[in-house]
């Protein structure tokens, strides 16, 4: 019996050391000069849209991991490790029902907002059958609404209650406004509301998908991704897909405007898919994901560009997928999702690193 216990102890120690080695080896490529002390936070599954809280220490992210009993995206919350070798621990904070997306921690550091389909159905909504549609599409589920919950998962408020898609909410650093995406007018546009869900205002009104907005560090501007179908054929295709609750995200550019939607203008003109934008800590640049350098529409890498569209710089160099970048509020860290270090599989994991200017 002692020999069996000893064997288990040795195996457990070996597994711990292997995980630690995997976590602490160099995960950044030589050309990634802005990344230092990179840590892999999750291992296995599909982990994305990790966002810092206002205290720079906590994050929320969405995770799909059928092997762990999470068949479609649910929201998790965790504290960033402070020491080398310290494991990243996280817990489920959404209901575990329906599908969720786009969580963001609230200024009080005790609550978070997220979108969920659980009131429409407790089951995961069906995913698009691309063998029938024969296009790369994203689903825009009608059942999504935006909720606020505490860090134990108890829903404390429903912020949206209109027919159609309501999701993609983020909070102003001022703590007073939420910007989100909605289909309440029949198109996919960006809206703002007060932190309590009142005073809803539509701030984009051009045909096309407007989404994924977030505020600048001073709360005075927003950045977002947008498709802008130009020809009659493109508009027709966009509207036909939208009628099926679908969008085709292969042609998107980055836009910037004042927080009230005024002075909206296009920042990137790269072609392909430019998306997941957020501001750099100085508020003068935007970090985003793009596949514009690749004819086949893949890989995706991270780039930084000035809000006037100048000074484009590629900052990540994985040959698969880097996206969903966000700086910590103090500007010291960058968090993003990547396919790197997944053994050649399909897992997407969350990584965090110190930022070097």
SEDREN-876867 format. One record per residue (C-alpha): x, y, z; residue in one letter. Coordinates in nm, 3 decimals, padded with zeros to 5 digits. Example, Ala and Ser with C-alpha at 12.3 -4.5 7.8 and 13.67 -1.06 7.14 Angstrom:
<pts>
x = 01.230	y = -00.450	z = 00.780	r = a
x = 01.367	y = -00.106	z = 00.714	r = s
</pts>
This chain:
<pts>
x = 00.000	y = 00.000	z = 00.000	r = x
x = 00.285	y = 00.238	z = 00.087	r = x
x = 00.446	y = 00.172	z = -00.253	r = x
x = 00.118	y = 00.255	z = -00.429	r = x
x = 00.083	y = 00.577	z = -00.231	r = x
x = 00.444	y = 00.662	z = -00.307	r = x
x = 00.384	y = 00.598	z = -00.677	r = x
x = 00.078	y = 00.826	z = -00.675	r = x
x = 00.279	y = 01.093	z = -00.494	r = x
x = 00.561	y = 01.072	z = -00.749	r = x
x = 00.318	y = 01.087	z = -01.040	r = x
x = 00.134	y = 01.385	z = -00.888	r = x
x = 00.462	y = 01.567	z = -00.830	r = x
x = 00.572	y = 01.495	z = -01.185	r = x
x = 00.242	y = 01.623	z = -01.322	r = x
x = 00.272	y = 01.941	z = -01.113	r = x
x = 00.629	y = 01.999	z = -01.232	r = x
x = 00.526	y = 01.938	z = -01.594	r = x
x = 00.244	y = 02.190	z = -01.565	r = x
x = 00.476	y = 02.442	z = -01.400	r = x
x = 00.735	y = 02.394	z = -01.676	r = x
x = 00.465	y = 02.445	z = -01.936	r = x
x = 00.347	y = 02.760	z = -01.760	r = x
x = 00.691	y = 02.914	z = -01.709	r = x
x = 00.876	y = 02.835	z = -02.032	r = x
x = 00.903	y = 03.115	z = -02.284	r = x
x = 00.563	y = 03.149	z = -02.448	r = x
x = 00.647	y = 03.463	z = -02.644	r = x
x = 00.822	y = 03.464	z = -02.980	r = x
x = 01.152	y = 03.651	z = -03.028	r = x
x = 00.983	y = 03.922	z = -03.236	r = x
x = 00.724	y = 03.991	z = -02.966	r = x
x = 00.931	y = 04.267	z = -02.806	r = x
x = 00.638	y = 04.418	z = -02.615	r = x
x = 00.566	y = 04.094	z = -02.423	r = x
x = 00.753	y = 04.003	z = -02.104	r = x
x = 00.695	y = 03.737	z = -01.838	r = x
x = 00.413	y = 03.572	z = -02.028	r = x
x = 00.192	y = 03.330	z = -01.835	r = x
x = -00.062	y = 03.083	z = -01.969	r = x
x = -00.368	y = 03.098	z = -01.744	r = x
x = -00.594	y = 02.827	z = -01.889	r = x
x = -00.517	y = 02.484	z = -02.027	r = x
x = -00.763	y = 02.313	z = -02.259	r = x
x = -01.101	y = 02.406	z = -02.400	r = x
x = -01.198	y = 02.728	z = -02.573	r = x
x = -01.121	y = 03.027	z = -02.349	r = x
x = -01.172	y = 03.380	z = -02.477	r = x
x = -01.281	y = 03.739	z = -02.410	r = x
x = -01.081	y = 03.774	z = -02.088	r = x
x = -01.117	y = 04.124	z = -01.944	r = x
x = -00.957	y = 04.296	z = -01.646	r = x
x = -01.153	y = 04.435	z = -01.357	r = x
x = -01.104	y = 04.788	z = -01.229	r = x
x = -00.852	y = 04.665	z = -00.968	r = x
x = -00.603	y = 04.518	z = -01.224	r = x
x = -00.608	y = 04.187	z = -01.032	r = x
x = -00.925	y = 04.003	z = -01.132	r = x
x = -01.059	y = 03.890	z = -01.467	r = x
x = -01.369	y = 03.740	z = -01.621	r = x
x = -01.363	y = 03.520	z = -01.931	r = x
x = -01.588	y = 03.285	z = -02.121	r = x
x = -01.511	y = 02.916	z = -02.154	r = x
x = -01.637	y = 02.617	z = -02.350	r = x
x = -01.501	y = 02.281	z = -02.233	r = x
x = -01.729	y = 01.982	z = -02.296	r = x
x = -01.483	y = 01.754	z = -02.116	r = x
x = -01.539	y = 01.960	z = -01.800	r = x
x = -01.917	y = 01.967	z = -01.838	r = x
x = -01.933	y = 02.308	z = -02.008	r = x
x = -02.084	y = 02.236	z = -02.352	r = x
x = -02.108	y = 02.602	z = -02.457	r = x
x = -01.972	y = 02.933	z = -02.331	r = x
x = -02.016	y = 03.015	z = -01.963	r = x
x = -01.858	y = 03.296	z = -01.761	r = x
x = -01.576	y = 03.236	z = -01.516	r = x
x = -01.401	y = 03.465	z = -01.266	r = x
x = -01.053	y = 03.444	z = -01.120	r = x
x = -00.765	y = 03.624	z = -00.951	r = x
x = -00.442	y = 03.664	z = -01.145	r = x
x = -00.146	y = 03.475	z = -00.993	r = x
x = 00.107	y = 03.700	z = -00.823	r = x
x = 00.392	y = 03.450	z = -00.786	r = x
x = 00.572	y = 03.220	z = -01.028	r = x
x = 00.427	y = 02.872	z = -01.003	r = x
x = 00.105	y = 02.992	z = -00.842	r = x
x = -00.187	y = 02.829	z = -01.020	r = x
x = -00.462	y = 03.040	z = -01.174	r = x
x = -00.784	y = 02.944	z = -01.000	r = x
x = -01.124	y = 03.034	z = -01.141	r = x
x = -01.489	y = 02.963	z = -01.072	r = x
x = -01.815	y = 02.958	z = -01.264	r = x
x = -02.017	y = 03.276	z = -01.204	r = x
x = -02.285	y = 03.251	z = -01.473	r = x
x = -02.591	y = 03.028	z = -01.434	r = x
x = -02.452	y = 02.732	z = -01.625	r = x
x = -02.764	y = 02.747	z = -01.842	r = x
x = -02.805	y = 02.863	z = -02.201	r = x
x = -02.508	y = 03.033	z = -02.363	r = x
x = -02.326	y = 03.338	z = -02.230	r = x
x = -02.087	y = 03.597	z = -02.368	r = x
x = -01.913	y = 03.929	z = -02.308	r = x
x = -01.866	y = 03.957	z = -01.932	r = x
x = -01.727	y = 04.275	z = -01.777	r = x
x = -01.653	y = 04.353	z = -01.412	r = x
x = -01.842	y = 04.644	z = -01.256	r = x
x = -01.681	y = 04.943	z = -01.083	r = x
x = -01.793	y = 04.830	z = -00.736	r = x
x = -01.568	y = 04.521	z = -00.775	r = x
x = -01.853	y = 04.309	z = -00.640	r = x
x = -02.059	y = 04.251	z = -00.955	r = x
x = -02.018	y = 04.186	z = -01.326	r = x
x = -02.240	y = 04.214	z = -01.631	r = x
x = -02.277	y = 03.956	z = -01.904	r = x
x = -02.515	y = 03.846	z = -02.178	r = x
x = -02.702	y = 03.518	z = -02.154	r = x
x = -02.968	y = 03.318	z = -02.337	r = x
x = -03.079	y = 03.124	z = -02.027	r = x
x = -03.425	y = 03.286	z = -02.011	r = x
x = -03.497	y = 03.182	z = -02.369	r = x
x = -03.380	y = 02.825	z = -02.309	r = x
x = -03.169	y = 02.643	z = -02.053	r = x
x = -03.008	y = 02.441	z = -02.334	r = x
x = -02.720	y = 02.560	z = -02.549	r = x
x = -02.864	y = 02.727	z = -02.860	r = x
x = -02.788	y = 02.551	z = -03.190	r = x
x = -02.475	y = 02.651	z = -03.379	r = x
x = -02.493	y = 02.742	z = -03.749	r = x
x = -02.453	y = 02.451	z = -03.990	r = x
x = -02.180	y = 02.589	z = -04.215	r = x
x = -02.204	y = 02.284	z = -04.442	r = x
x = -02.549	y = 02.414	z = -04.540	r = x
x = -02.477	y = 02.787	z = -04.528	r = x
x = -02.131	y = 02.736	z = -04.685	r = x
x = -02.004	y = 03.062	z = -04.535	r = x
x = -01.816	y = 03.153	z = -04.220	r = x
x = -02.083	y = 03.312	z = -03.999	r = x
x = -02.144	y = 03.415	z = -03.639	r = x
x = -02.482	y = 03.353	z = -03.473	r = x
x = -02.672	y = 03.652	z = -03.332	r = x
x = -02.904	y = 03.477	z = -03.086	r = x
x = -03.236	y = 03.653	z = -03.020	r = x
x = -03.235	y = 03.513	z = -02.669	r = x
x = -02.942	y = 03.719	z = -02.547	r = x
x = -03.011	y = 03.980	z = -02.280	r = x
x = -02.771	y = 04.160	z = -02.047	r = x
x = -02.768	y = 04.086	z = -01.675	r = x
x = -02.577	y = 04.195	z = -01.366	r = x
x = -02.474	y = 03.930	z = -01.114	r = x
x = -02.267	y = 03.916	z = -00.798	r = x
x = -01.944	y = 03.718	z = -00.780	r = x
x = -02.130	y = 03.419	z = -00.640	r = x
x = -02.336	y = 03.402	z = -00.958	r = x
x = -02.661	y = 03.543	z = -00.821	r = x
x = -02.832	y = 03.764	z = -01.081	r = x
x = -02.918	y = 04.096	z = -00.920	r = x
x = -03.054	y = 04.291	z = -01.217	r = x
x = -03.170	y = 04.246	z = -01.576	r = x
x = -03.048	y = 04.544	z = -01.779	r = x
x = -03.217	y = 04.472	z = -02.115	r = x
x = -03.562	y = 04.337	z = -02.189	r = x
x = -03.634	y = 04.394	z = -02.557	r = x
x = -03.692	y = 04.150	z = -02.845	r = x
x = -03.374	y = 04.048	z = -03.027	r = x
x = -03.004	y = 04.039	z = -02.955	r = x
x = -02.862	y = 04.243	z = -02.665	r = x
x = -02.500	y = 04.166	z = -02.576	r = x
x = -02.137	y = 04.282	z = -02.600	r = x
x = -02.157	y = 04.518	z = -02.304	r = x
x = -01.855	y = 04.699	z = -02.157	r = x
x = -01.832	y = 04.961	z = -01.881	r = x
x = -01.683	y = 05.310	z = -01.898	r = x
x = -01.376	y = 05.371	z = -01.679	r = x
x = -01.578	y = 05.661	z = -01.535	r = x
x = -01.818	y = 05.400	z = -01.397	r = x
x = -02.126	y = 05.577	z = -01.526	r = x
x = -02.208	y = 05.424	z = -01.867	r = x
x = -02.235	y = 05.092	z = -02.046	r = x
x = -02.190	y = 05.056	z = -02.421	r = x
x = -02.352	y = 04.752	z = -02.584	r = x
x = -02.476	y = 04.601	z = -02.909	r = x
x = -02.844	y = 04.551	z = -02.989	r = x
x = -03.076	y = 04.448	z = -03.272	r = x
x = -03.380	y = 04.623	z = -03.125	r = x
x = -03.410	y = 04.846	z = -03.433	r = x
x = -03.380	y = 04.559	z = -03.682	r = x
x = -03.011	y = 04.621	z = -03.756	r = x
x = -02.707	y = 04.556	z = -03.537	r = x
x = -02.611	y = 04.887	z = -03.380	r = x
x = -02.434	y = 05.027	z = -03.077	r = x
x = -02.618	y = 05.180	z = -02.783	r = x
x = -02.524	y = 05.334	z = -02.451	r = x
x = -02.711	y = 05.326	z = -02.122	r = x
x = -02.654	y = 05.437	z = -01.767	r = x
x = -02.486	y = 05.188	z = -01.535	r = x
x = -02.833	y = 05.094	z = -01.398	r = x
x = -02.981	y = 05.030	z = -01.745	r = x
x = -03.170	y = 05.360	z = -01.780	r = x
x = -03.139	y = 05.630	z = -02.047	r = x
x = -03.075	y = 05.400	z = -02.345	r = x
x = -02.946	y = 05.583	z = -02.655	r = x
x = -02.865	y = 05.453	z = -03.003	r = x
x = -02.532	y = 05.593	z = -03.123	r = x
x = -02.474	y = 05.421	z = -03.460	r = x
x = -02.723	y = 05.402	z = -03.745	r = x
x = -02.541	y = 05.284	z = -04.059	r = x
x = -02.640	y = 04.957	z = -04.230	r = x
x = -02.399	y = 04.685	z = -04.122	r = x
x = -02.279	y = 04.509	z = -03.811	r = x
x = -02.157	y = 04.747	z = -03.539	r = x
x = -02.032	y = 04.569	z = -03.229	r = x
x = -01.765	y = 04.492	z = -02.975	r = x
x = -01.738	y = 04.850	z = -02.850	r = x
x = -01.534	y = 04.968	z = -02.554	r = x
x = -01.441	y = 05.301	z = -02.399	r = x
x = -01.114	y = 05.490	z = -02.398	r = x
x = -00.928	y = 05.517	z = -02.064	r = x
x = -01.079	y = 05.862	z = -02.001	r = x
x = -01.429	y = 05.747	z = -02.103	r = x
x = -01.454	y = 06.015	z = -02.373	r = x
x = -01.432	y = 05.791	z = -02.681	r = x
x = -01.537	y = 05.447	z = -02.798	r = x
x = -01.380	y = 05.205	z = -03.044	r = x
x = -01.563	y = 04.921	z = -03.220	r = x
x = -01.566	y = 04.685	z = -03.517	r = x
x = -01.801	y = 04.737	z = -03.808	r = x
x = -01.895	y = 04.584	z = -04.141	r = x
x = -02.007	y = 04.825	z = -04.409	r = x
x = -02.169	y = 04.647	z = -04.705	r = x
x = -02.137	y = 04.881	z = -05.002	r = x
x = -02.290	y = 04.726	z = -05.312	r = x
x = -02.654	y = 04.627	z = -05.354	r = x
x = -02.543	y = 04.264	z = -05.360	r = x
x = -02.348	y = 04.300	z = -05.034	r = x
x = -02.639	y = 04.474	z = -04.861	r = x
x = -02.877	y = 04.202	z = -04.983	r = x
x = -02.649	y = 03.925	z = -04.852	r = x
x = -02.606	y = 04.103	z = -04.517	r = x
x = -02.982	y = 04.146	z = -04.467	r = x
x = -03.061	y = 03.789	z = -04.574	r = x
x = -02.814	y = 03.647	z = -04.323	r = x
x = -02.935	y = 03.884	z = -04.052	r = x
x = -03.291	y = 03.759	z = -04.105	r = x
x = -03.155	y = 03.415	z = -04.012	r = x
x = -02.979	y = 03.552	z = -03.702	r = x
x = -02.637	y = 03.541	z = -03.867	r = x
x = -02.357	y = 03.778	z = -03.961	r = x
x = -02.053	y = 03.715	z = -04.179	r = x
x = -01.754	y = 03.872	z = -04.000	r = x
x = -01.495	y = 03.834	z = -04.275	r = x
x = -01.498	y = 04.204	z = -04.372	r = x
x = -01.474	y = 04.437	z = -04.073	r = x
x = -01.282	y = 04.753	z = -03.997	r = x
x = -01.208	y = 04.946	z = -03.677	r = x
x = -01.402	y = 05.268	z = -03.607	r = x
x = -01.367	y = 05.538	z = -03.340	r = x
x = -01.615	y = 05.801	z = -03.219	r = x
x = -01.688	y = 06.023	z = -02.924	r = x
x = -01.871	y = 05.839	z = -02.646	r = x
x = -02.202	y = 05.989	z = -02.765	r = x
x = -02.146	y = 05.857	z = -03.119	r = x
x = -02.046	y = 06.192	z = -03.271	r = x
x = -01.742	y = 06.232	z = -03.497	r = x
x = -01.749	y = 05.864	z = -03.600	r = x
x = -01.472	y = 05.772	z = -03.840	r = x
x = -01.300	y = 05.467	z = -03.981	r = x
x = -00.951	y = 05.399	z = -03.845	r = x
x = -00.835	y = 05.093	z = -04.039	r = x
x = -00.866	y = 05.037	z = -04.412	r = x
x = -00.688	y = 04.705	z = -04.429	r = x
x = -00.952	y = 04.474	z = -04.575	r = x
x = -01.025	y = 04.127	z = -04.433	r = x
x = -01.137	y = 04.101	z = -04.068	r = x
x = -01.014	y = 04.366	z = -03.824	r = x
x = -01.185	y = 04.322	z = -03.490	r = x
x = -01.166	y = 04.294	z = -03.108	r = x
x = -01.033	y = 04.649	z = -03.072	r = x
x = -00.956	y = 04.826	z = -02.745	r = x
x = -00.758	y = 05.134	z = -02.649	r = x
x = -00.398	y = 05.141	z = -02.531	r = x
x = -00.338	y = 05.299	z = -02.189	r = x
x = -00.241	y = 05.636	z = -02.343	r = x
x = -00.578	y = 05.655	z = -02.525	r = x
x = -00.396	y = 05.751	z = -02.846	r = x
x = -00.369	y = 05.408	z = -03.002	r = x
x = -00.583	y = 05.100	z = -03.059	r = x
x = -00.486	y = 04.735	z = -03.022	r = x
x = -00.682	y = 04.488	z = -03.234	r = x
x = -00.675	y = 04.150	z = -03.410	r = x
x = -00.649	y = 04.111	z = -03.786	r = x
x = -00.590	y = 03.858	z = -04.063	r = x
x = -00.524	y = 04.121	z = -04.330	r = x
x = -00.174	y = 03.994	z = -04.412	r = x
x = -00.297	y = 03.650	z = -04.513	r = x
x = -00.478	y = 03.567	z = -04.834	r = x
x = -00.661	y = 03.268	z = -04.684	r = x
x = -00.799	y = 03.473	z = -04.393	r = x
x = -00.585	y = 03.306	z = -04.127	r = x
x = -00.377	y = 03.338	z = -03.902	r = x
x = -00.490	y = 03.626	z = -03.680	r = x
x = -00.232	y = 03.844	z = -03.508	r = x
x = -00.238	y = 04.150	z = -03.284	r = x
x = -00.163	y = 04.501	z = -03.413	r = x
x = -00.146	y = 04.853	z = -03.275	r = x
x = -00.242	y = 05.164	z = -03.473	r = x
x = -00.290	y = 05.532	z = -03.391	r = x
x = -00.649	y = 05.652	z = -03.359	r = x
x = -00.582	y = 05.853	z = -03.677	r = x
x = -00.494	y = 05.531	z = -03.864	r = x
x = -00.118	y = 05.589	z = -03.878	r = x
x = 00.175	y = 05.398	z = -03.733	r = x
x = 00.046	y = 05.043	z = -03.781	r = x
x = 00.263	y = 04.791	z = -03.592	r = x
x = 00.230	y = 04.415	z = -03.570	r = x
x = 00.297	y = 04.302	z = -03.214	r = x
x = 00.222	y = 03.926	z = -03.208	r = x
x = 00.366	y = 03.653	z = -03.427	r = x
x = 00.186	y = 03.326	z = -03.364	r = x
x = 00.103	y = 03.137	z = -03.682	r = x
x = -00.250	y = 03.054	z = -03.576	r = x
x = -00.470	y = 03.281	z = -03.362	r = x
x = -00.409	y = 03.577	z = -03.130	r = x
x = -00.712	y = 03.793	z = -03.045	r = x
x = -00.921	y = 03.962	z = -02.773	r = x
x = -00.641	y = 04.188	z = -02.642	r = x
x = -00.701	y = 04.413	z = -02.343	r = x
x = -00.470	y = 04.620	z = -02.125	r = x
x = -00.504	y = 04.632	z = -01.749	r = x
x = -00.637	y = 04.970	z = -01.630	r = x
x = -00.291	y = 05.061	z = -01.495	r = x
x = -00.136	y = 04.980	z = -01.835	r = x
x = 00.115	y = 04.733	z = -01.692	r = x
x = -00.029	y = 04.410	z = -01.831	r = x
x = -00.186	y = 04.276	z = -02.149	r = x
x = -00.426	y = 03.983	z = -02.160	r = x
x = -00.531	y = 03.801	z = -02.477	r = x
x = -00.646	y = 03.466	z = -02.616	r = x
x = -00.428	y = 03.248	z = -02.834	r = x
x = -00.387	y = 02.906	z = -02.994	r = x
x = -00.016	y = 02.907	z = -02.907	r = x
x = 00.127	y = 02.627	z = -02.694	r = x
x = -00.169	y = 02.396	z = -02.751	r = x
x = 00.028	y = 02.101	z = -02.889	r = x
x = -00.100	y = 02.156	z = -03.239	r = x
x = -00.463	y = 02.110	z = -03.137	r = x
x = -00.757	y = 02.349	z = -03.144	r = x
x = -00.758	y = 02.473	z = -02.784	r = x
x = -00.772	y = 02.848	z = -02.731	r = x
x = -00.628	y = 02.966	z = -02.401	r = x
x = -00.588	y = 03.288	z = -02.205	r = x
x = -00.241	y = 03.443	z = -02.169	r = x
x = -00.122	y = 03.742	z = -01.967	r = x
x = 00.209	y = 03.927	z = -01.985	r = x
x = 00.384	y = 04.239	z = -01.868	r = x
x = 00.370	y = 04.513	z = -02.132	r = x
x = 00.694	y = 04.671	z = -02.254	r = x
x = 00.662	y = 04.999	z = -02.446	r = x
</pts>
